[in-house]
Amino acid sequence: MAVRLPRPRRFDVCVALGGLLGGLLLWGVGLATRPHTEAYVLLPGRWPLLLPLVVMAGCELLRRTAPRTALLIGTPTIVLDTVTQGSLVTILMYTDLMYAAVLYGPPASAHRIPRVTGLLTVAAAVVPFAVWREPEALLIGVITGLVAFGPAATGLIVRNHRDAAEAARLRAEQTALLAEMDRAQAVTAERARMARELHDMVANHLSAIAIHSTAALSLDDPKTSQDALTVIRENSVEGLAEMRRLIGILRDSSGDTEPVAAPTLDGLGALVDGARTNGLDVVLDATHRTVPTPVELAAYRIVQESLTNALKHAGPGRVTVSLAQRDGLLTVAVTSPYGDRDGPRAPGSGAGLVGMRERAALLDGTFEAGPEDSPDGKIWAVRATLPVVEGEPE
């Protein structure tokens, strides 16, 4: 089965054609590298040097598609050229084949060819000098180095620079890919944080509006409707204010607007008072010291969302909020009656529990929520444990 060689590239065709035409031009004007009178010219005359020229030009067609094959054919061809009067173009094309074999050939050949040609150069200088004892004999090694070792070494240098540039390009692409992945992760994390903040700030107000508006519609009592409308107005105004603050921060791209201060645990009293206004019977028991700002914000939001869930789903009874700090941990617990309720309910999506769990996980804390048994009956308990570095608030 015949082996089909790859189709030569256009540039290689131009190199081969240019070499052939240049060699024919020198042959036509009678220029050769050696006179026919020299003893080692075994094939004198002008016609024998055309054969190495044509074969070498054909090898140039394979300089990139099959560089090792081209060099294997070109090497005996250059030897044949040495027993004729010789053509300078044939020698130049062979140096290009040597260069291309190192530059475009396999990595093993690229490192082996310069070593072999280097040894041949040394041998071509030492052996003739040792035999003839003439300084001119060293010129054989010089010519061998110029024709074989020089192009091979040049090809190796260029190949190393090309490989280094390719490695740098790959590293740049990997760095850009990692940067894009980091950016995408940062955007995803920021979107999740914004979703948690938006949910925690607005859900409480909207839940109170939904419950009180349902009560006002279901009860035909002017006093109850008036009270419900008052609560609805207060919660809608507060909710709109929170939304405006958040939207203002998101829209401000100049950085001139000061960010809104994050809520602190000192604001739990006002949070509980708001829950009482919305109809919850809440008891607050908080014993804590200074804690880092991220822990303080997470604890506040967990209490806020727990009260919102109690407002939407808890049965009649007392809601207890407790905070305790001991052994480097801040423990947050919110319990509410668990069971059916007679009053109106507000719909829930489960995003509140997900947000509370995410807040605890971001601080390497723990979070649990679910029904529990107590002496007063079944309750719904939300418990979170947040690590605290005492005495070194962030």
C-alpha positions as CSV (number, residue, x, y, z in Angstrom):
1,M,0.0,0.0,0.0
2,A,1.5,3.3,-1.1
3,V,2.0,6.0,1.5
4,R,0.6,9.4,0.5
5,L,2.6,12.3,1.7
6,P,0.8,15.4,2.9
7,R,0.2,18.1,0.4
8,P,3.0,20.7,0.4
9,R,2.2,24.2,1.7
10,R,2.2,27.2,-0.6
11,F,5.2,28.8,1.0
12,D,7.2,25.5,0.7
13,V,6.3,25.4,-3.0
14,C,7.5,28.9,-3.5
15,V,10.8,28.0,-1.7
16,A,11.3,24.9,-3.8
17,L,10.5,26.8,-7.0
18,G,12.8,29.7,-6.1
19,G,15.6,27.4,-5.3
20,L,15.3,25.5,-8.5
21,L,15.1,28.6,-10.6
22,G,18.1,30.2,-8.8
23,G,20.2,27.0,-9.2
24,L,19.3,26.9,-12.9
25,L,20.3,30.5,-13.3
26,L,23.7,29.8,-11.7
27,W,24.1,26.7,-13.8
28,G,23.2,28.7,-16.9
29,V,25.9,31.3,-16.4
30,G,28.4,28.5,-15.5
31,L,28.9,29.3,-11.8
32,A,29.9,26.3,-9.6
33,T,31.5,25.9,-6.1
34,R,34.5,23.9,-7.4
35,P,36.5,23.8,-10.6
36,H,36.3,20.5,-12.5
37,T,40.1,20.1,-12.2
38,E,40.0,19.2,-8.5
39,A,40.9,15.6,-7.8
40,Y,37.8,14.8,-5.7
41,V,35.3,16.0,-8.4
42,L,34.4,12.5,-9.6
43,L,31.6,13.7,-11.9
44,P,33.1,16.7,-13.8
45,G,31.1,18.8,-16.2
46,R,28.0,21.0,-15.9
47,W,25.2,18.4,-16.3
48,P,25.8,16.1,-13.3
49,L,25.2,18.9,-10.8
50,L,21.6,19.3,-12.0
51,L,20.5,16.0,-10.4
52,P,21.3,17.1,-6.8
53,L,19.7,20.5,-7.5
54,V,16.4,19.0,-8.7
55,V,16.3,16.4,-5.9
56,M,17.0,19.1,-3.3
57,A,14.3,21.3,-4.7
58,G,11.9,18.4,-4.5
59,C,12.9,17.9,-0.8
60,E,12.0,21.5,-0.1
61,L,8.4,20.7,-0.9
62,L,8.4,18.5,2.2
63,R,10.3,20.9,4.6
64,R,7.2,21.3,6.9
65,T,4.9,18.4,6.0
66,A,7.5,15.7,6.3
67,P,10.8,17.3,7.6
68,R,12.6,14.1,8.6
69,T,11.9,12.5,5.3
70,A,13.1,15.6,3.5
71,L,16.4,15.6,5.5
72,L,16.9,11.8,5.0
73,I,16.7,12.3,1.2
74,G,18.6,15.6,1.2
75,T,21.6,14.2,3.1
76,P,22.8,11.7,0.5
77,T,21.9,14.3,-2.1
78,I,24.3,16.8,-0.6
79,V,26.9,14.1,-0.5
80,L,26.3,13.5,-4.2
81,D,26.7,17.2,-4.8
82,T,30.2,17.1,-3.2
83,V,31.5,14.8,-6.0
84,T,30.3,17.2,-8.7
85,Q,31.3,20.7,-9.3
86,G,28.6,21.7,-6.9
87,S,25.9,24.4,-6.7
88,L,25.7,27.0,-4.1
89,V,21.9,26.9,-4.2
90,T,21.9,23.2,-3.5
91,I,23.9,23.8,-0.3
92,L,21.7,26.6,0.7
93,M,18.6,24.5,0.3
94,Y,20.2,21.7,2.4
95,T,20.8,24.1,5.2
96,D,17.1,25.1,5.0
97,L,16.1,21.4,5.2
98,M,18.3,21.0,8.3
99,Y,16.8,24.1,9.9
100,A,13.2,22.9,9.1
101,A,13.8,19.4,10.4
102,V,14.7,20.8,13.8
103,L,12.0,23.5,13.8
104,Y,9.1,21.5,12.5
105,G,10.1,17.9,13.3
106,P,9.2,15.8,16.4
107,P,10.7,16.9,19.7
108,A,13.1,13.9,19.8
109,S,14.6,14.8,16.4
110,A,14.8,18.4,17.3
111,H,17.2,17.6,20.2
112,R,19.0,14.8,18.5
113,I,19.9,16.5,15.2
114,P,22.0,19.3,16.8
115,R,23.9,16.9,18.9
116,V,24.7,14.6,15.9
117,T,25.7,17.5,13.6
118,G,27.8,19.0,16.4
119,L,29.7,15.7,16.7
120,L,30.1,15.5,12.9
121,T,31.5,19.1,12.9
122,V,34.1,18.2,15.5
123,A,35.0,15.0,13.7
124,A,35.2,16.8,10.3
125,A,37.7,19.2,11.8
126,V,39.8,16.8,13.9
127,V,40.1,13.8,11.7
128,P,41.4,15.5,8.5
129,F,43.8,17.6,10.5
130,A,45.1,14.5,12.2
131,V,45.5,12.7,8.9
132,W,46.9,15.5,6.7
133,R,48.6,17.7,9.4
134,E,47.7,20.8,7.5
135,P,45.9,23.8,9.1
136,E,43.7,24.1,6.0
137,A,42.1,20.7,6.9
138,L,40.3,22.5,9.7
139,L,38.2,24.3,7.1
140,I,36.4,21.1,6.4
141,G,35.0,21.2,10.0
142,V,34.1,24.9,9.6
143,I,32.2,24.2,6.3
144,T,30.5,21.2,7.9
145,G,29.5,23.4,10.9
146,L,28.1,26.1,8.6
147,V,26.1,23.7,6.5
148,A,24.9,21.3,9.2
149,F,25.4,22.4,12.8
150,G,24.7,26.1,12.3
151,P,21.2,25.6,10.8
152,A,20.4,22.9,13.3
153,A,21.3,25.0,16.3
154,T,19.4,28.0,14.9
155,G,16.3,25.8,14.4
156,L,16.6,24.6,18.0
157,I,16.9,28.1,19.3
158,V,13.8,29.3,17.3
159,R,11.9,26.2,18.4
160,N,12.6,26.8,22.0
161,H,11.5,30.4,21.7
162,R,8.3,29.3,19.9
163,D,7.6,26.7,22.6
164,A,8.2,29.2,25.3
165,A,5.8,31.7,23.6
166,E,3.2,29.0,23.3
167,A,3.5,28.0,26.9
168,A,3.2,31.7,27.9
169,R,0.1,32.0,25.7
170,L,-1.4,28.9,27.3
171,R,-0.6,30.2,30.8
172,A,-2.3,33.6,29.9
173,E,-5.4,31.7,28.6
174,Q,-5.5,29.7,31.8
175,T,-5.1,32.8,33.9
176,A,-7.9,34.5,32.0
177,L,-10.1,31.5,32.4
178,L,-9.4,31.4,36.1
179,A,-10.1,35.1,36.4
180,E,-13.4,34.6,34.5
181,M,-14.3,31.7,36.8
182,D,-13.5,33.9,39.9
183,R,-15.5,36.7,38.4
184,A,-18.5,34.4,37.8
185,Q,-18.2,33.0,41.3
186,A,-18.0,36.5,42.8
187,V,-21.1,37.6,40.8
188,T,-23.0,34.5,41.9
189,A,-22.0,35.0,45.5
190,E,-23.0,38.7,45.3
191,R,-26.3,37.8,43.8
192,A,-27.0,35.3,46.5
193,R,-26.0,37.9,49.2
194,M,-28.3,40.5,47.6
195,A,-31.1,38.0,47.4
196,R,-30.7,37.2,51.1
197,E,-30.6,40.9,52.1
198,L,-33.6,41.8,49.9
199,H,-35.6,38.9,51.3
200,D,-34.7,39.6,54.9
201,M,-35.4,43.4,54.6
202,V,-38.7,43.2,52.8
203,A,-40.3,39.8,53.6
204,N,-41.2,40.8,57.2
205,H,-43.1,43.9,56.0
206,L,-44.8,42.2,53.1
207,S,-45.9,39.3,55.4
208,A,-47.4,41.7,57.9
209,I,-49.2,43.5,55.0
210,A,-50.6,40.2,53.6
211,I,-51.8,39.0,57.0
212,H,-53.4,42.2,58.1
213,S,-55.0,42.9,54.7
214,T,-56.5,39.4,54.8
215,A,-57.9,40.0,58.3
216,A,-59.4,43.4,57.3
217,L,-61.1,41.7,54.3
218,S,-62.4,38.8,56.3
219,L,-63.7,40.7,59.4
220,D,-66.6,43.1,59.1
221,D,-65.5,45.3,62.0
222,P,-64.6,49.0,61.4
223,K,-62.3,49.2,64.4
224,T,-60.4,46.0,63.3
225,S,-60.2,47.3,59.7
226,Q,-58.8,50.6,60.9
227,D,-56.1,49.0,63.0
228,A,-55.2,46.7,60.2
229,L,-54.9,49.5,57.7
230,T,-52.7,51.4,60.2
231,V,-50.3,48.4,60.4
232,I,-50.4,48.0,56.6
233,R,-49.5,51.6,56.1
234,E,-46.6,51.4,58.6
235,N,-45.2,48.3,57.1
236,S,-45.6,49.5,53.5
237,V,-43.8,52.7,54.3
238,E,-40.9,50.9,56.1
239,G,-40.7,48.3,53.3
240,L,-40.5,51.0,50.6
241,A,-37.8,52.8,52.6
242,E,-35.8,49.7,52.8
243,M,-36.3,49.0,49.1
244,R,-35.2,52.6,48.2
245,R,-32.1,52.3,50.3
246,L,-31.1,49.0,48.6
247,I,-31.9,50.3,45.1
248,G,-29.9,53.4,45.8
249,I,-26.9,51.4,46.7
250,L,-27.2,49.2,43.6
251,R,-27.6,52.2,41.3
252,D,-24.8,54.3,42.7
253,S,-21.7,53.4,40.6
254,S,-19.6,56.4,41.6
255,G,-19.0,55.2,45.2
256,D,-19.9,58.6,46.6
257,T,-22.9,57.4,48.5
258,E,-22.2,56.1,51.9
259,P,-23.5,52.6,52.4
260,V,-26.3,52.1,54.8
261,A,-25.1,50.9,58.2
262,A,-25.6,47.2,58.8
263,P,-28.2,46.3,61.5
264,T,-26.7,45.4,64.8
265,L,-27.9,43.3,67.7
266,D,-28.7,46.5,69.6
267,G,-31.6,46.8,67.2
268,L,-33.2,43.6,68.3
269,G,-35.4,45.5,70.7
270,A,-36.9,47.6,67.9
271,L,-37.2,44.4,65.8
272,V,-39.2,42.7,68.5
273,D,-41.4,45.8,69.1
274,G,-42.3,45.7,65.4
275,A,-43.2,42.1,65.7
276,R,-45.4,42.9,68.6
277,T,-47.1,45.6,66.6
278,N,-47.8,43.0,63.9
279,G,-49.6,40.8,66.5
280,L,-46.9,38.5,67.8
281,D,-46.4,37.8,71.5
282,V,-42.6,38.0,71.6
283,V,-40.2,37.7,74.5
284,L,-36.5,38.7,74.1
285,D,-33.7,37.2,76.2
286,A,-30.3,38.4,74.9
287,T,-27.1,38.2,76.8
288,H,-24.1,38.8,74.6
289,R,-21.0,40.9,74.3
290,T,-19.3,42.6,71.4
291,V,-19.1,40.3,68.4
292,P,-17.6,40.7,64.9
293,T,-19.8,42.6,62.4
294,P,-20.4,39.6,60.1
295,V,-21.6,37.5,63.1
296,E,-23.8,40.4,64.3
297,L,-25.4,40.8,60.9
298,A,-26.1,37.1,60.5
299,A,-27.6,36.8,64.0
300,Y,-29.8,39.8,63.4
301,R,-31.0,38.5,60.0
302,I,-31.7,35.0,61.5
303,V,-33.9,36.5,64.2
304,Q,-35.6,38.8,61.7
305,E,-36.4,35.9,59.3
306,S,-37.5,33.7,62.2
307,L,-40.0,36.3,63.4
308,T,-41.2,36.7,59.9
309,N,-41.9,33.0,59.6
310,A,-43.6,33.0,63.0
311,L,-45.8,35.8,61.8
312,K,-46.8,33.9,58.7
313,H,-47.0,30.3,60.1
314,A,-46.9,30.1,63.9
315,G,-49.9,29.1,65.9
316,P,-51.3,31.2,68.8
317,G,-48.9,31.6,71.7
318,R,-45.7,33.1,72.8
319,V,-42.6,33.4,70.6
320,T,-39.2,33.4,72.4
321,V,-36.0,34.9,71.1
322,S,-32.8,34.1,73.0
323,L,-29.2,34.9,72.3
324,A,-26.3,33.6,74.5
325,Q,-22.6,33.9,74.1
326,R,-20.2,31.4,75.7
327,D,-17.0,29.5,74.8
328,G,-16.5,31.5,71.6
329,L,-19.9,30.8,70.2
330,L,-23.0,32.9,69.8
331,T,-26.1,30.8,70.0
332,V,-29.3,32.1,68.5
333,A,-32.7,30.3,69.3
334,V,-36.2,31.4,68.2
335,T,-39.1,29.2,69.2
336,S,-42.8,29.6,68.3
337,P,-46.0,27.5,68.7
338,Y,-46.3,24.8,66.1
339,G,-49.7,23.8,64.8
340,D,-52.7,25.0,62.9
341,R,-53.7,28.6,63.2
342,D,-57.1,30.1,62.9
343,G,-56.1,33.4,61.4
344,P,-55.0,34.2,57.9
345,R,-51.7,32.8,56.6
346,A,-49.1,34.4,54.3
347,P,-47.7,32.2,51.5
348,G,-44.0,31.1,51.9
349,S,-41.5,29.8,49.4
350,G,-38.9,28.3,51.7
351,A,-36.3,30.9,50.7
352,G,-36.0,32.2,54.3
353,L,-34.7,28.9,55.7
354,V,-32.3,28.6,52.8
355,G,-31.0,32.1,53.5
356,M,-30.5,31.5,57.2
357,R,-28.7,28.2,56.5
358,E,-26.4,30.0,54.0
359,R,-25.6,32.8,56.5
360,A,-24.6,30.3,59.1
361,A,-22.6,28.2,56.6
362,L,-20.6,31.3,55.4
363,L,-19.4,31.8,59.0
364,D,-18.6,28.1,59.5
365,G,-21.5,27.8,61.9
366,T,-24.4,25.4,62.3
367,F,-28.2,25.8,61.6
368,E,-31.2,23.7,62.5
369,A,-34.9,24.3,62.1
370,G,-37.8,22.0,62.7
371,P,-40.5,20.9,65.1
372,E,-39.6,19.9,68.6
373,D,-41.5,18.7,71.7
374,S,-41.6,20.9,74.8
375,P,-43.5,20.9,78.2
376,D,-45.8,23.5,76.7
377,G,-46.6,21.5,73.6
378,K,-45.1,21.2,70.2
379,I,-43.0,24.1,69.0
380,W,-41.1,25.2,65.9
381,A,-37.5,25.9,66.8
382,V,-34.8,27.7,64.9
383,R,-31.3,27.3,66.3
384,A,-28.0,28.7,65.0
385,T,-24.5,28.5,66.4
386,L,-22.1,31.1,65.1
387,P,-18.3,31.1,65.9
388,V,-17.1,34.3,67.6
389,V,-13.5,35.5,68.2
390,E,-14.0,37.2,71.6
391,G,-12.3,40.5,72.2
392,E,-11.3,40.9,68.5
393,P,-14.3,42.2,66.7
394,E,-13.8,42.7,62.9
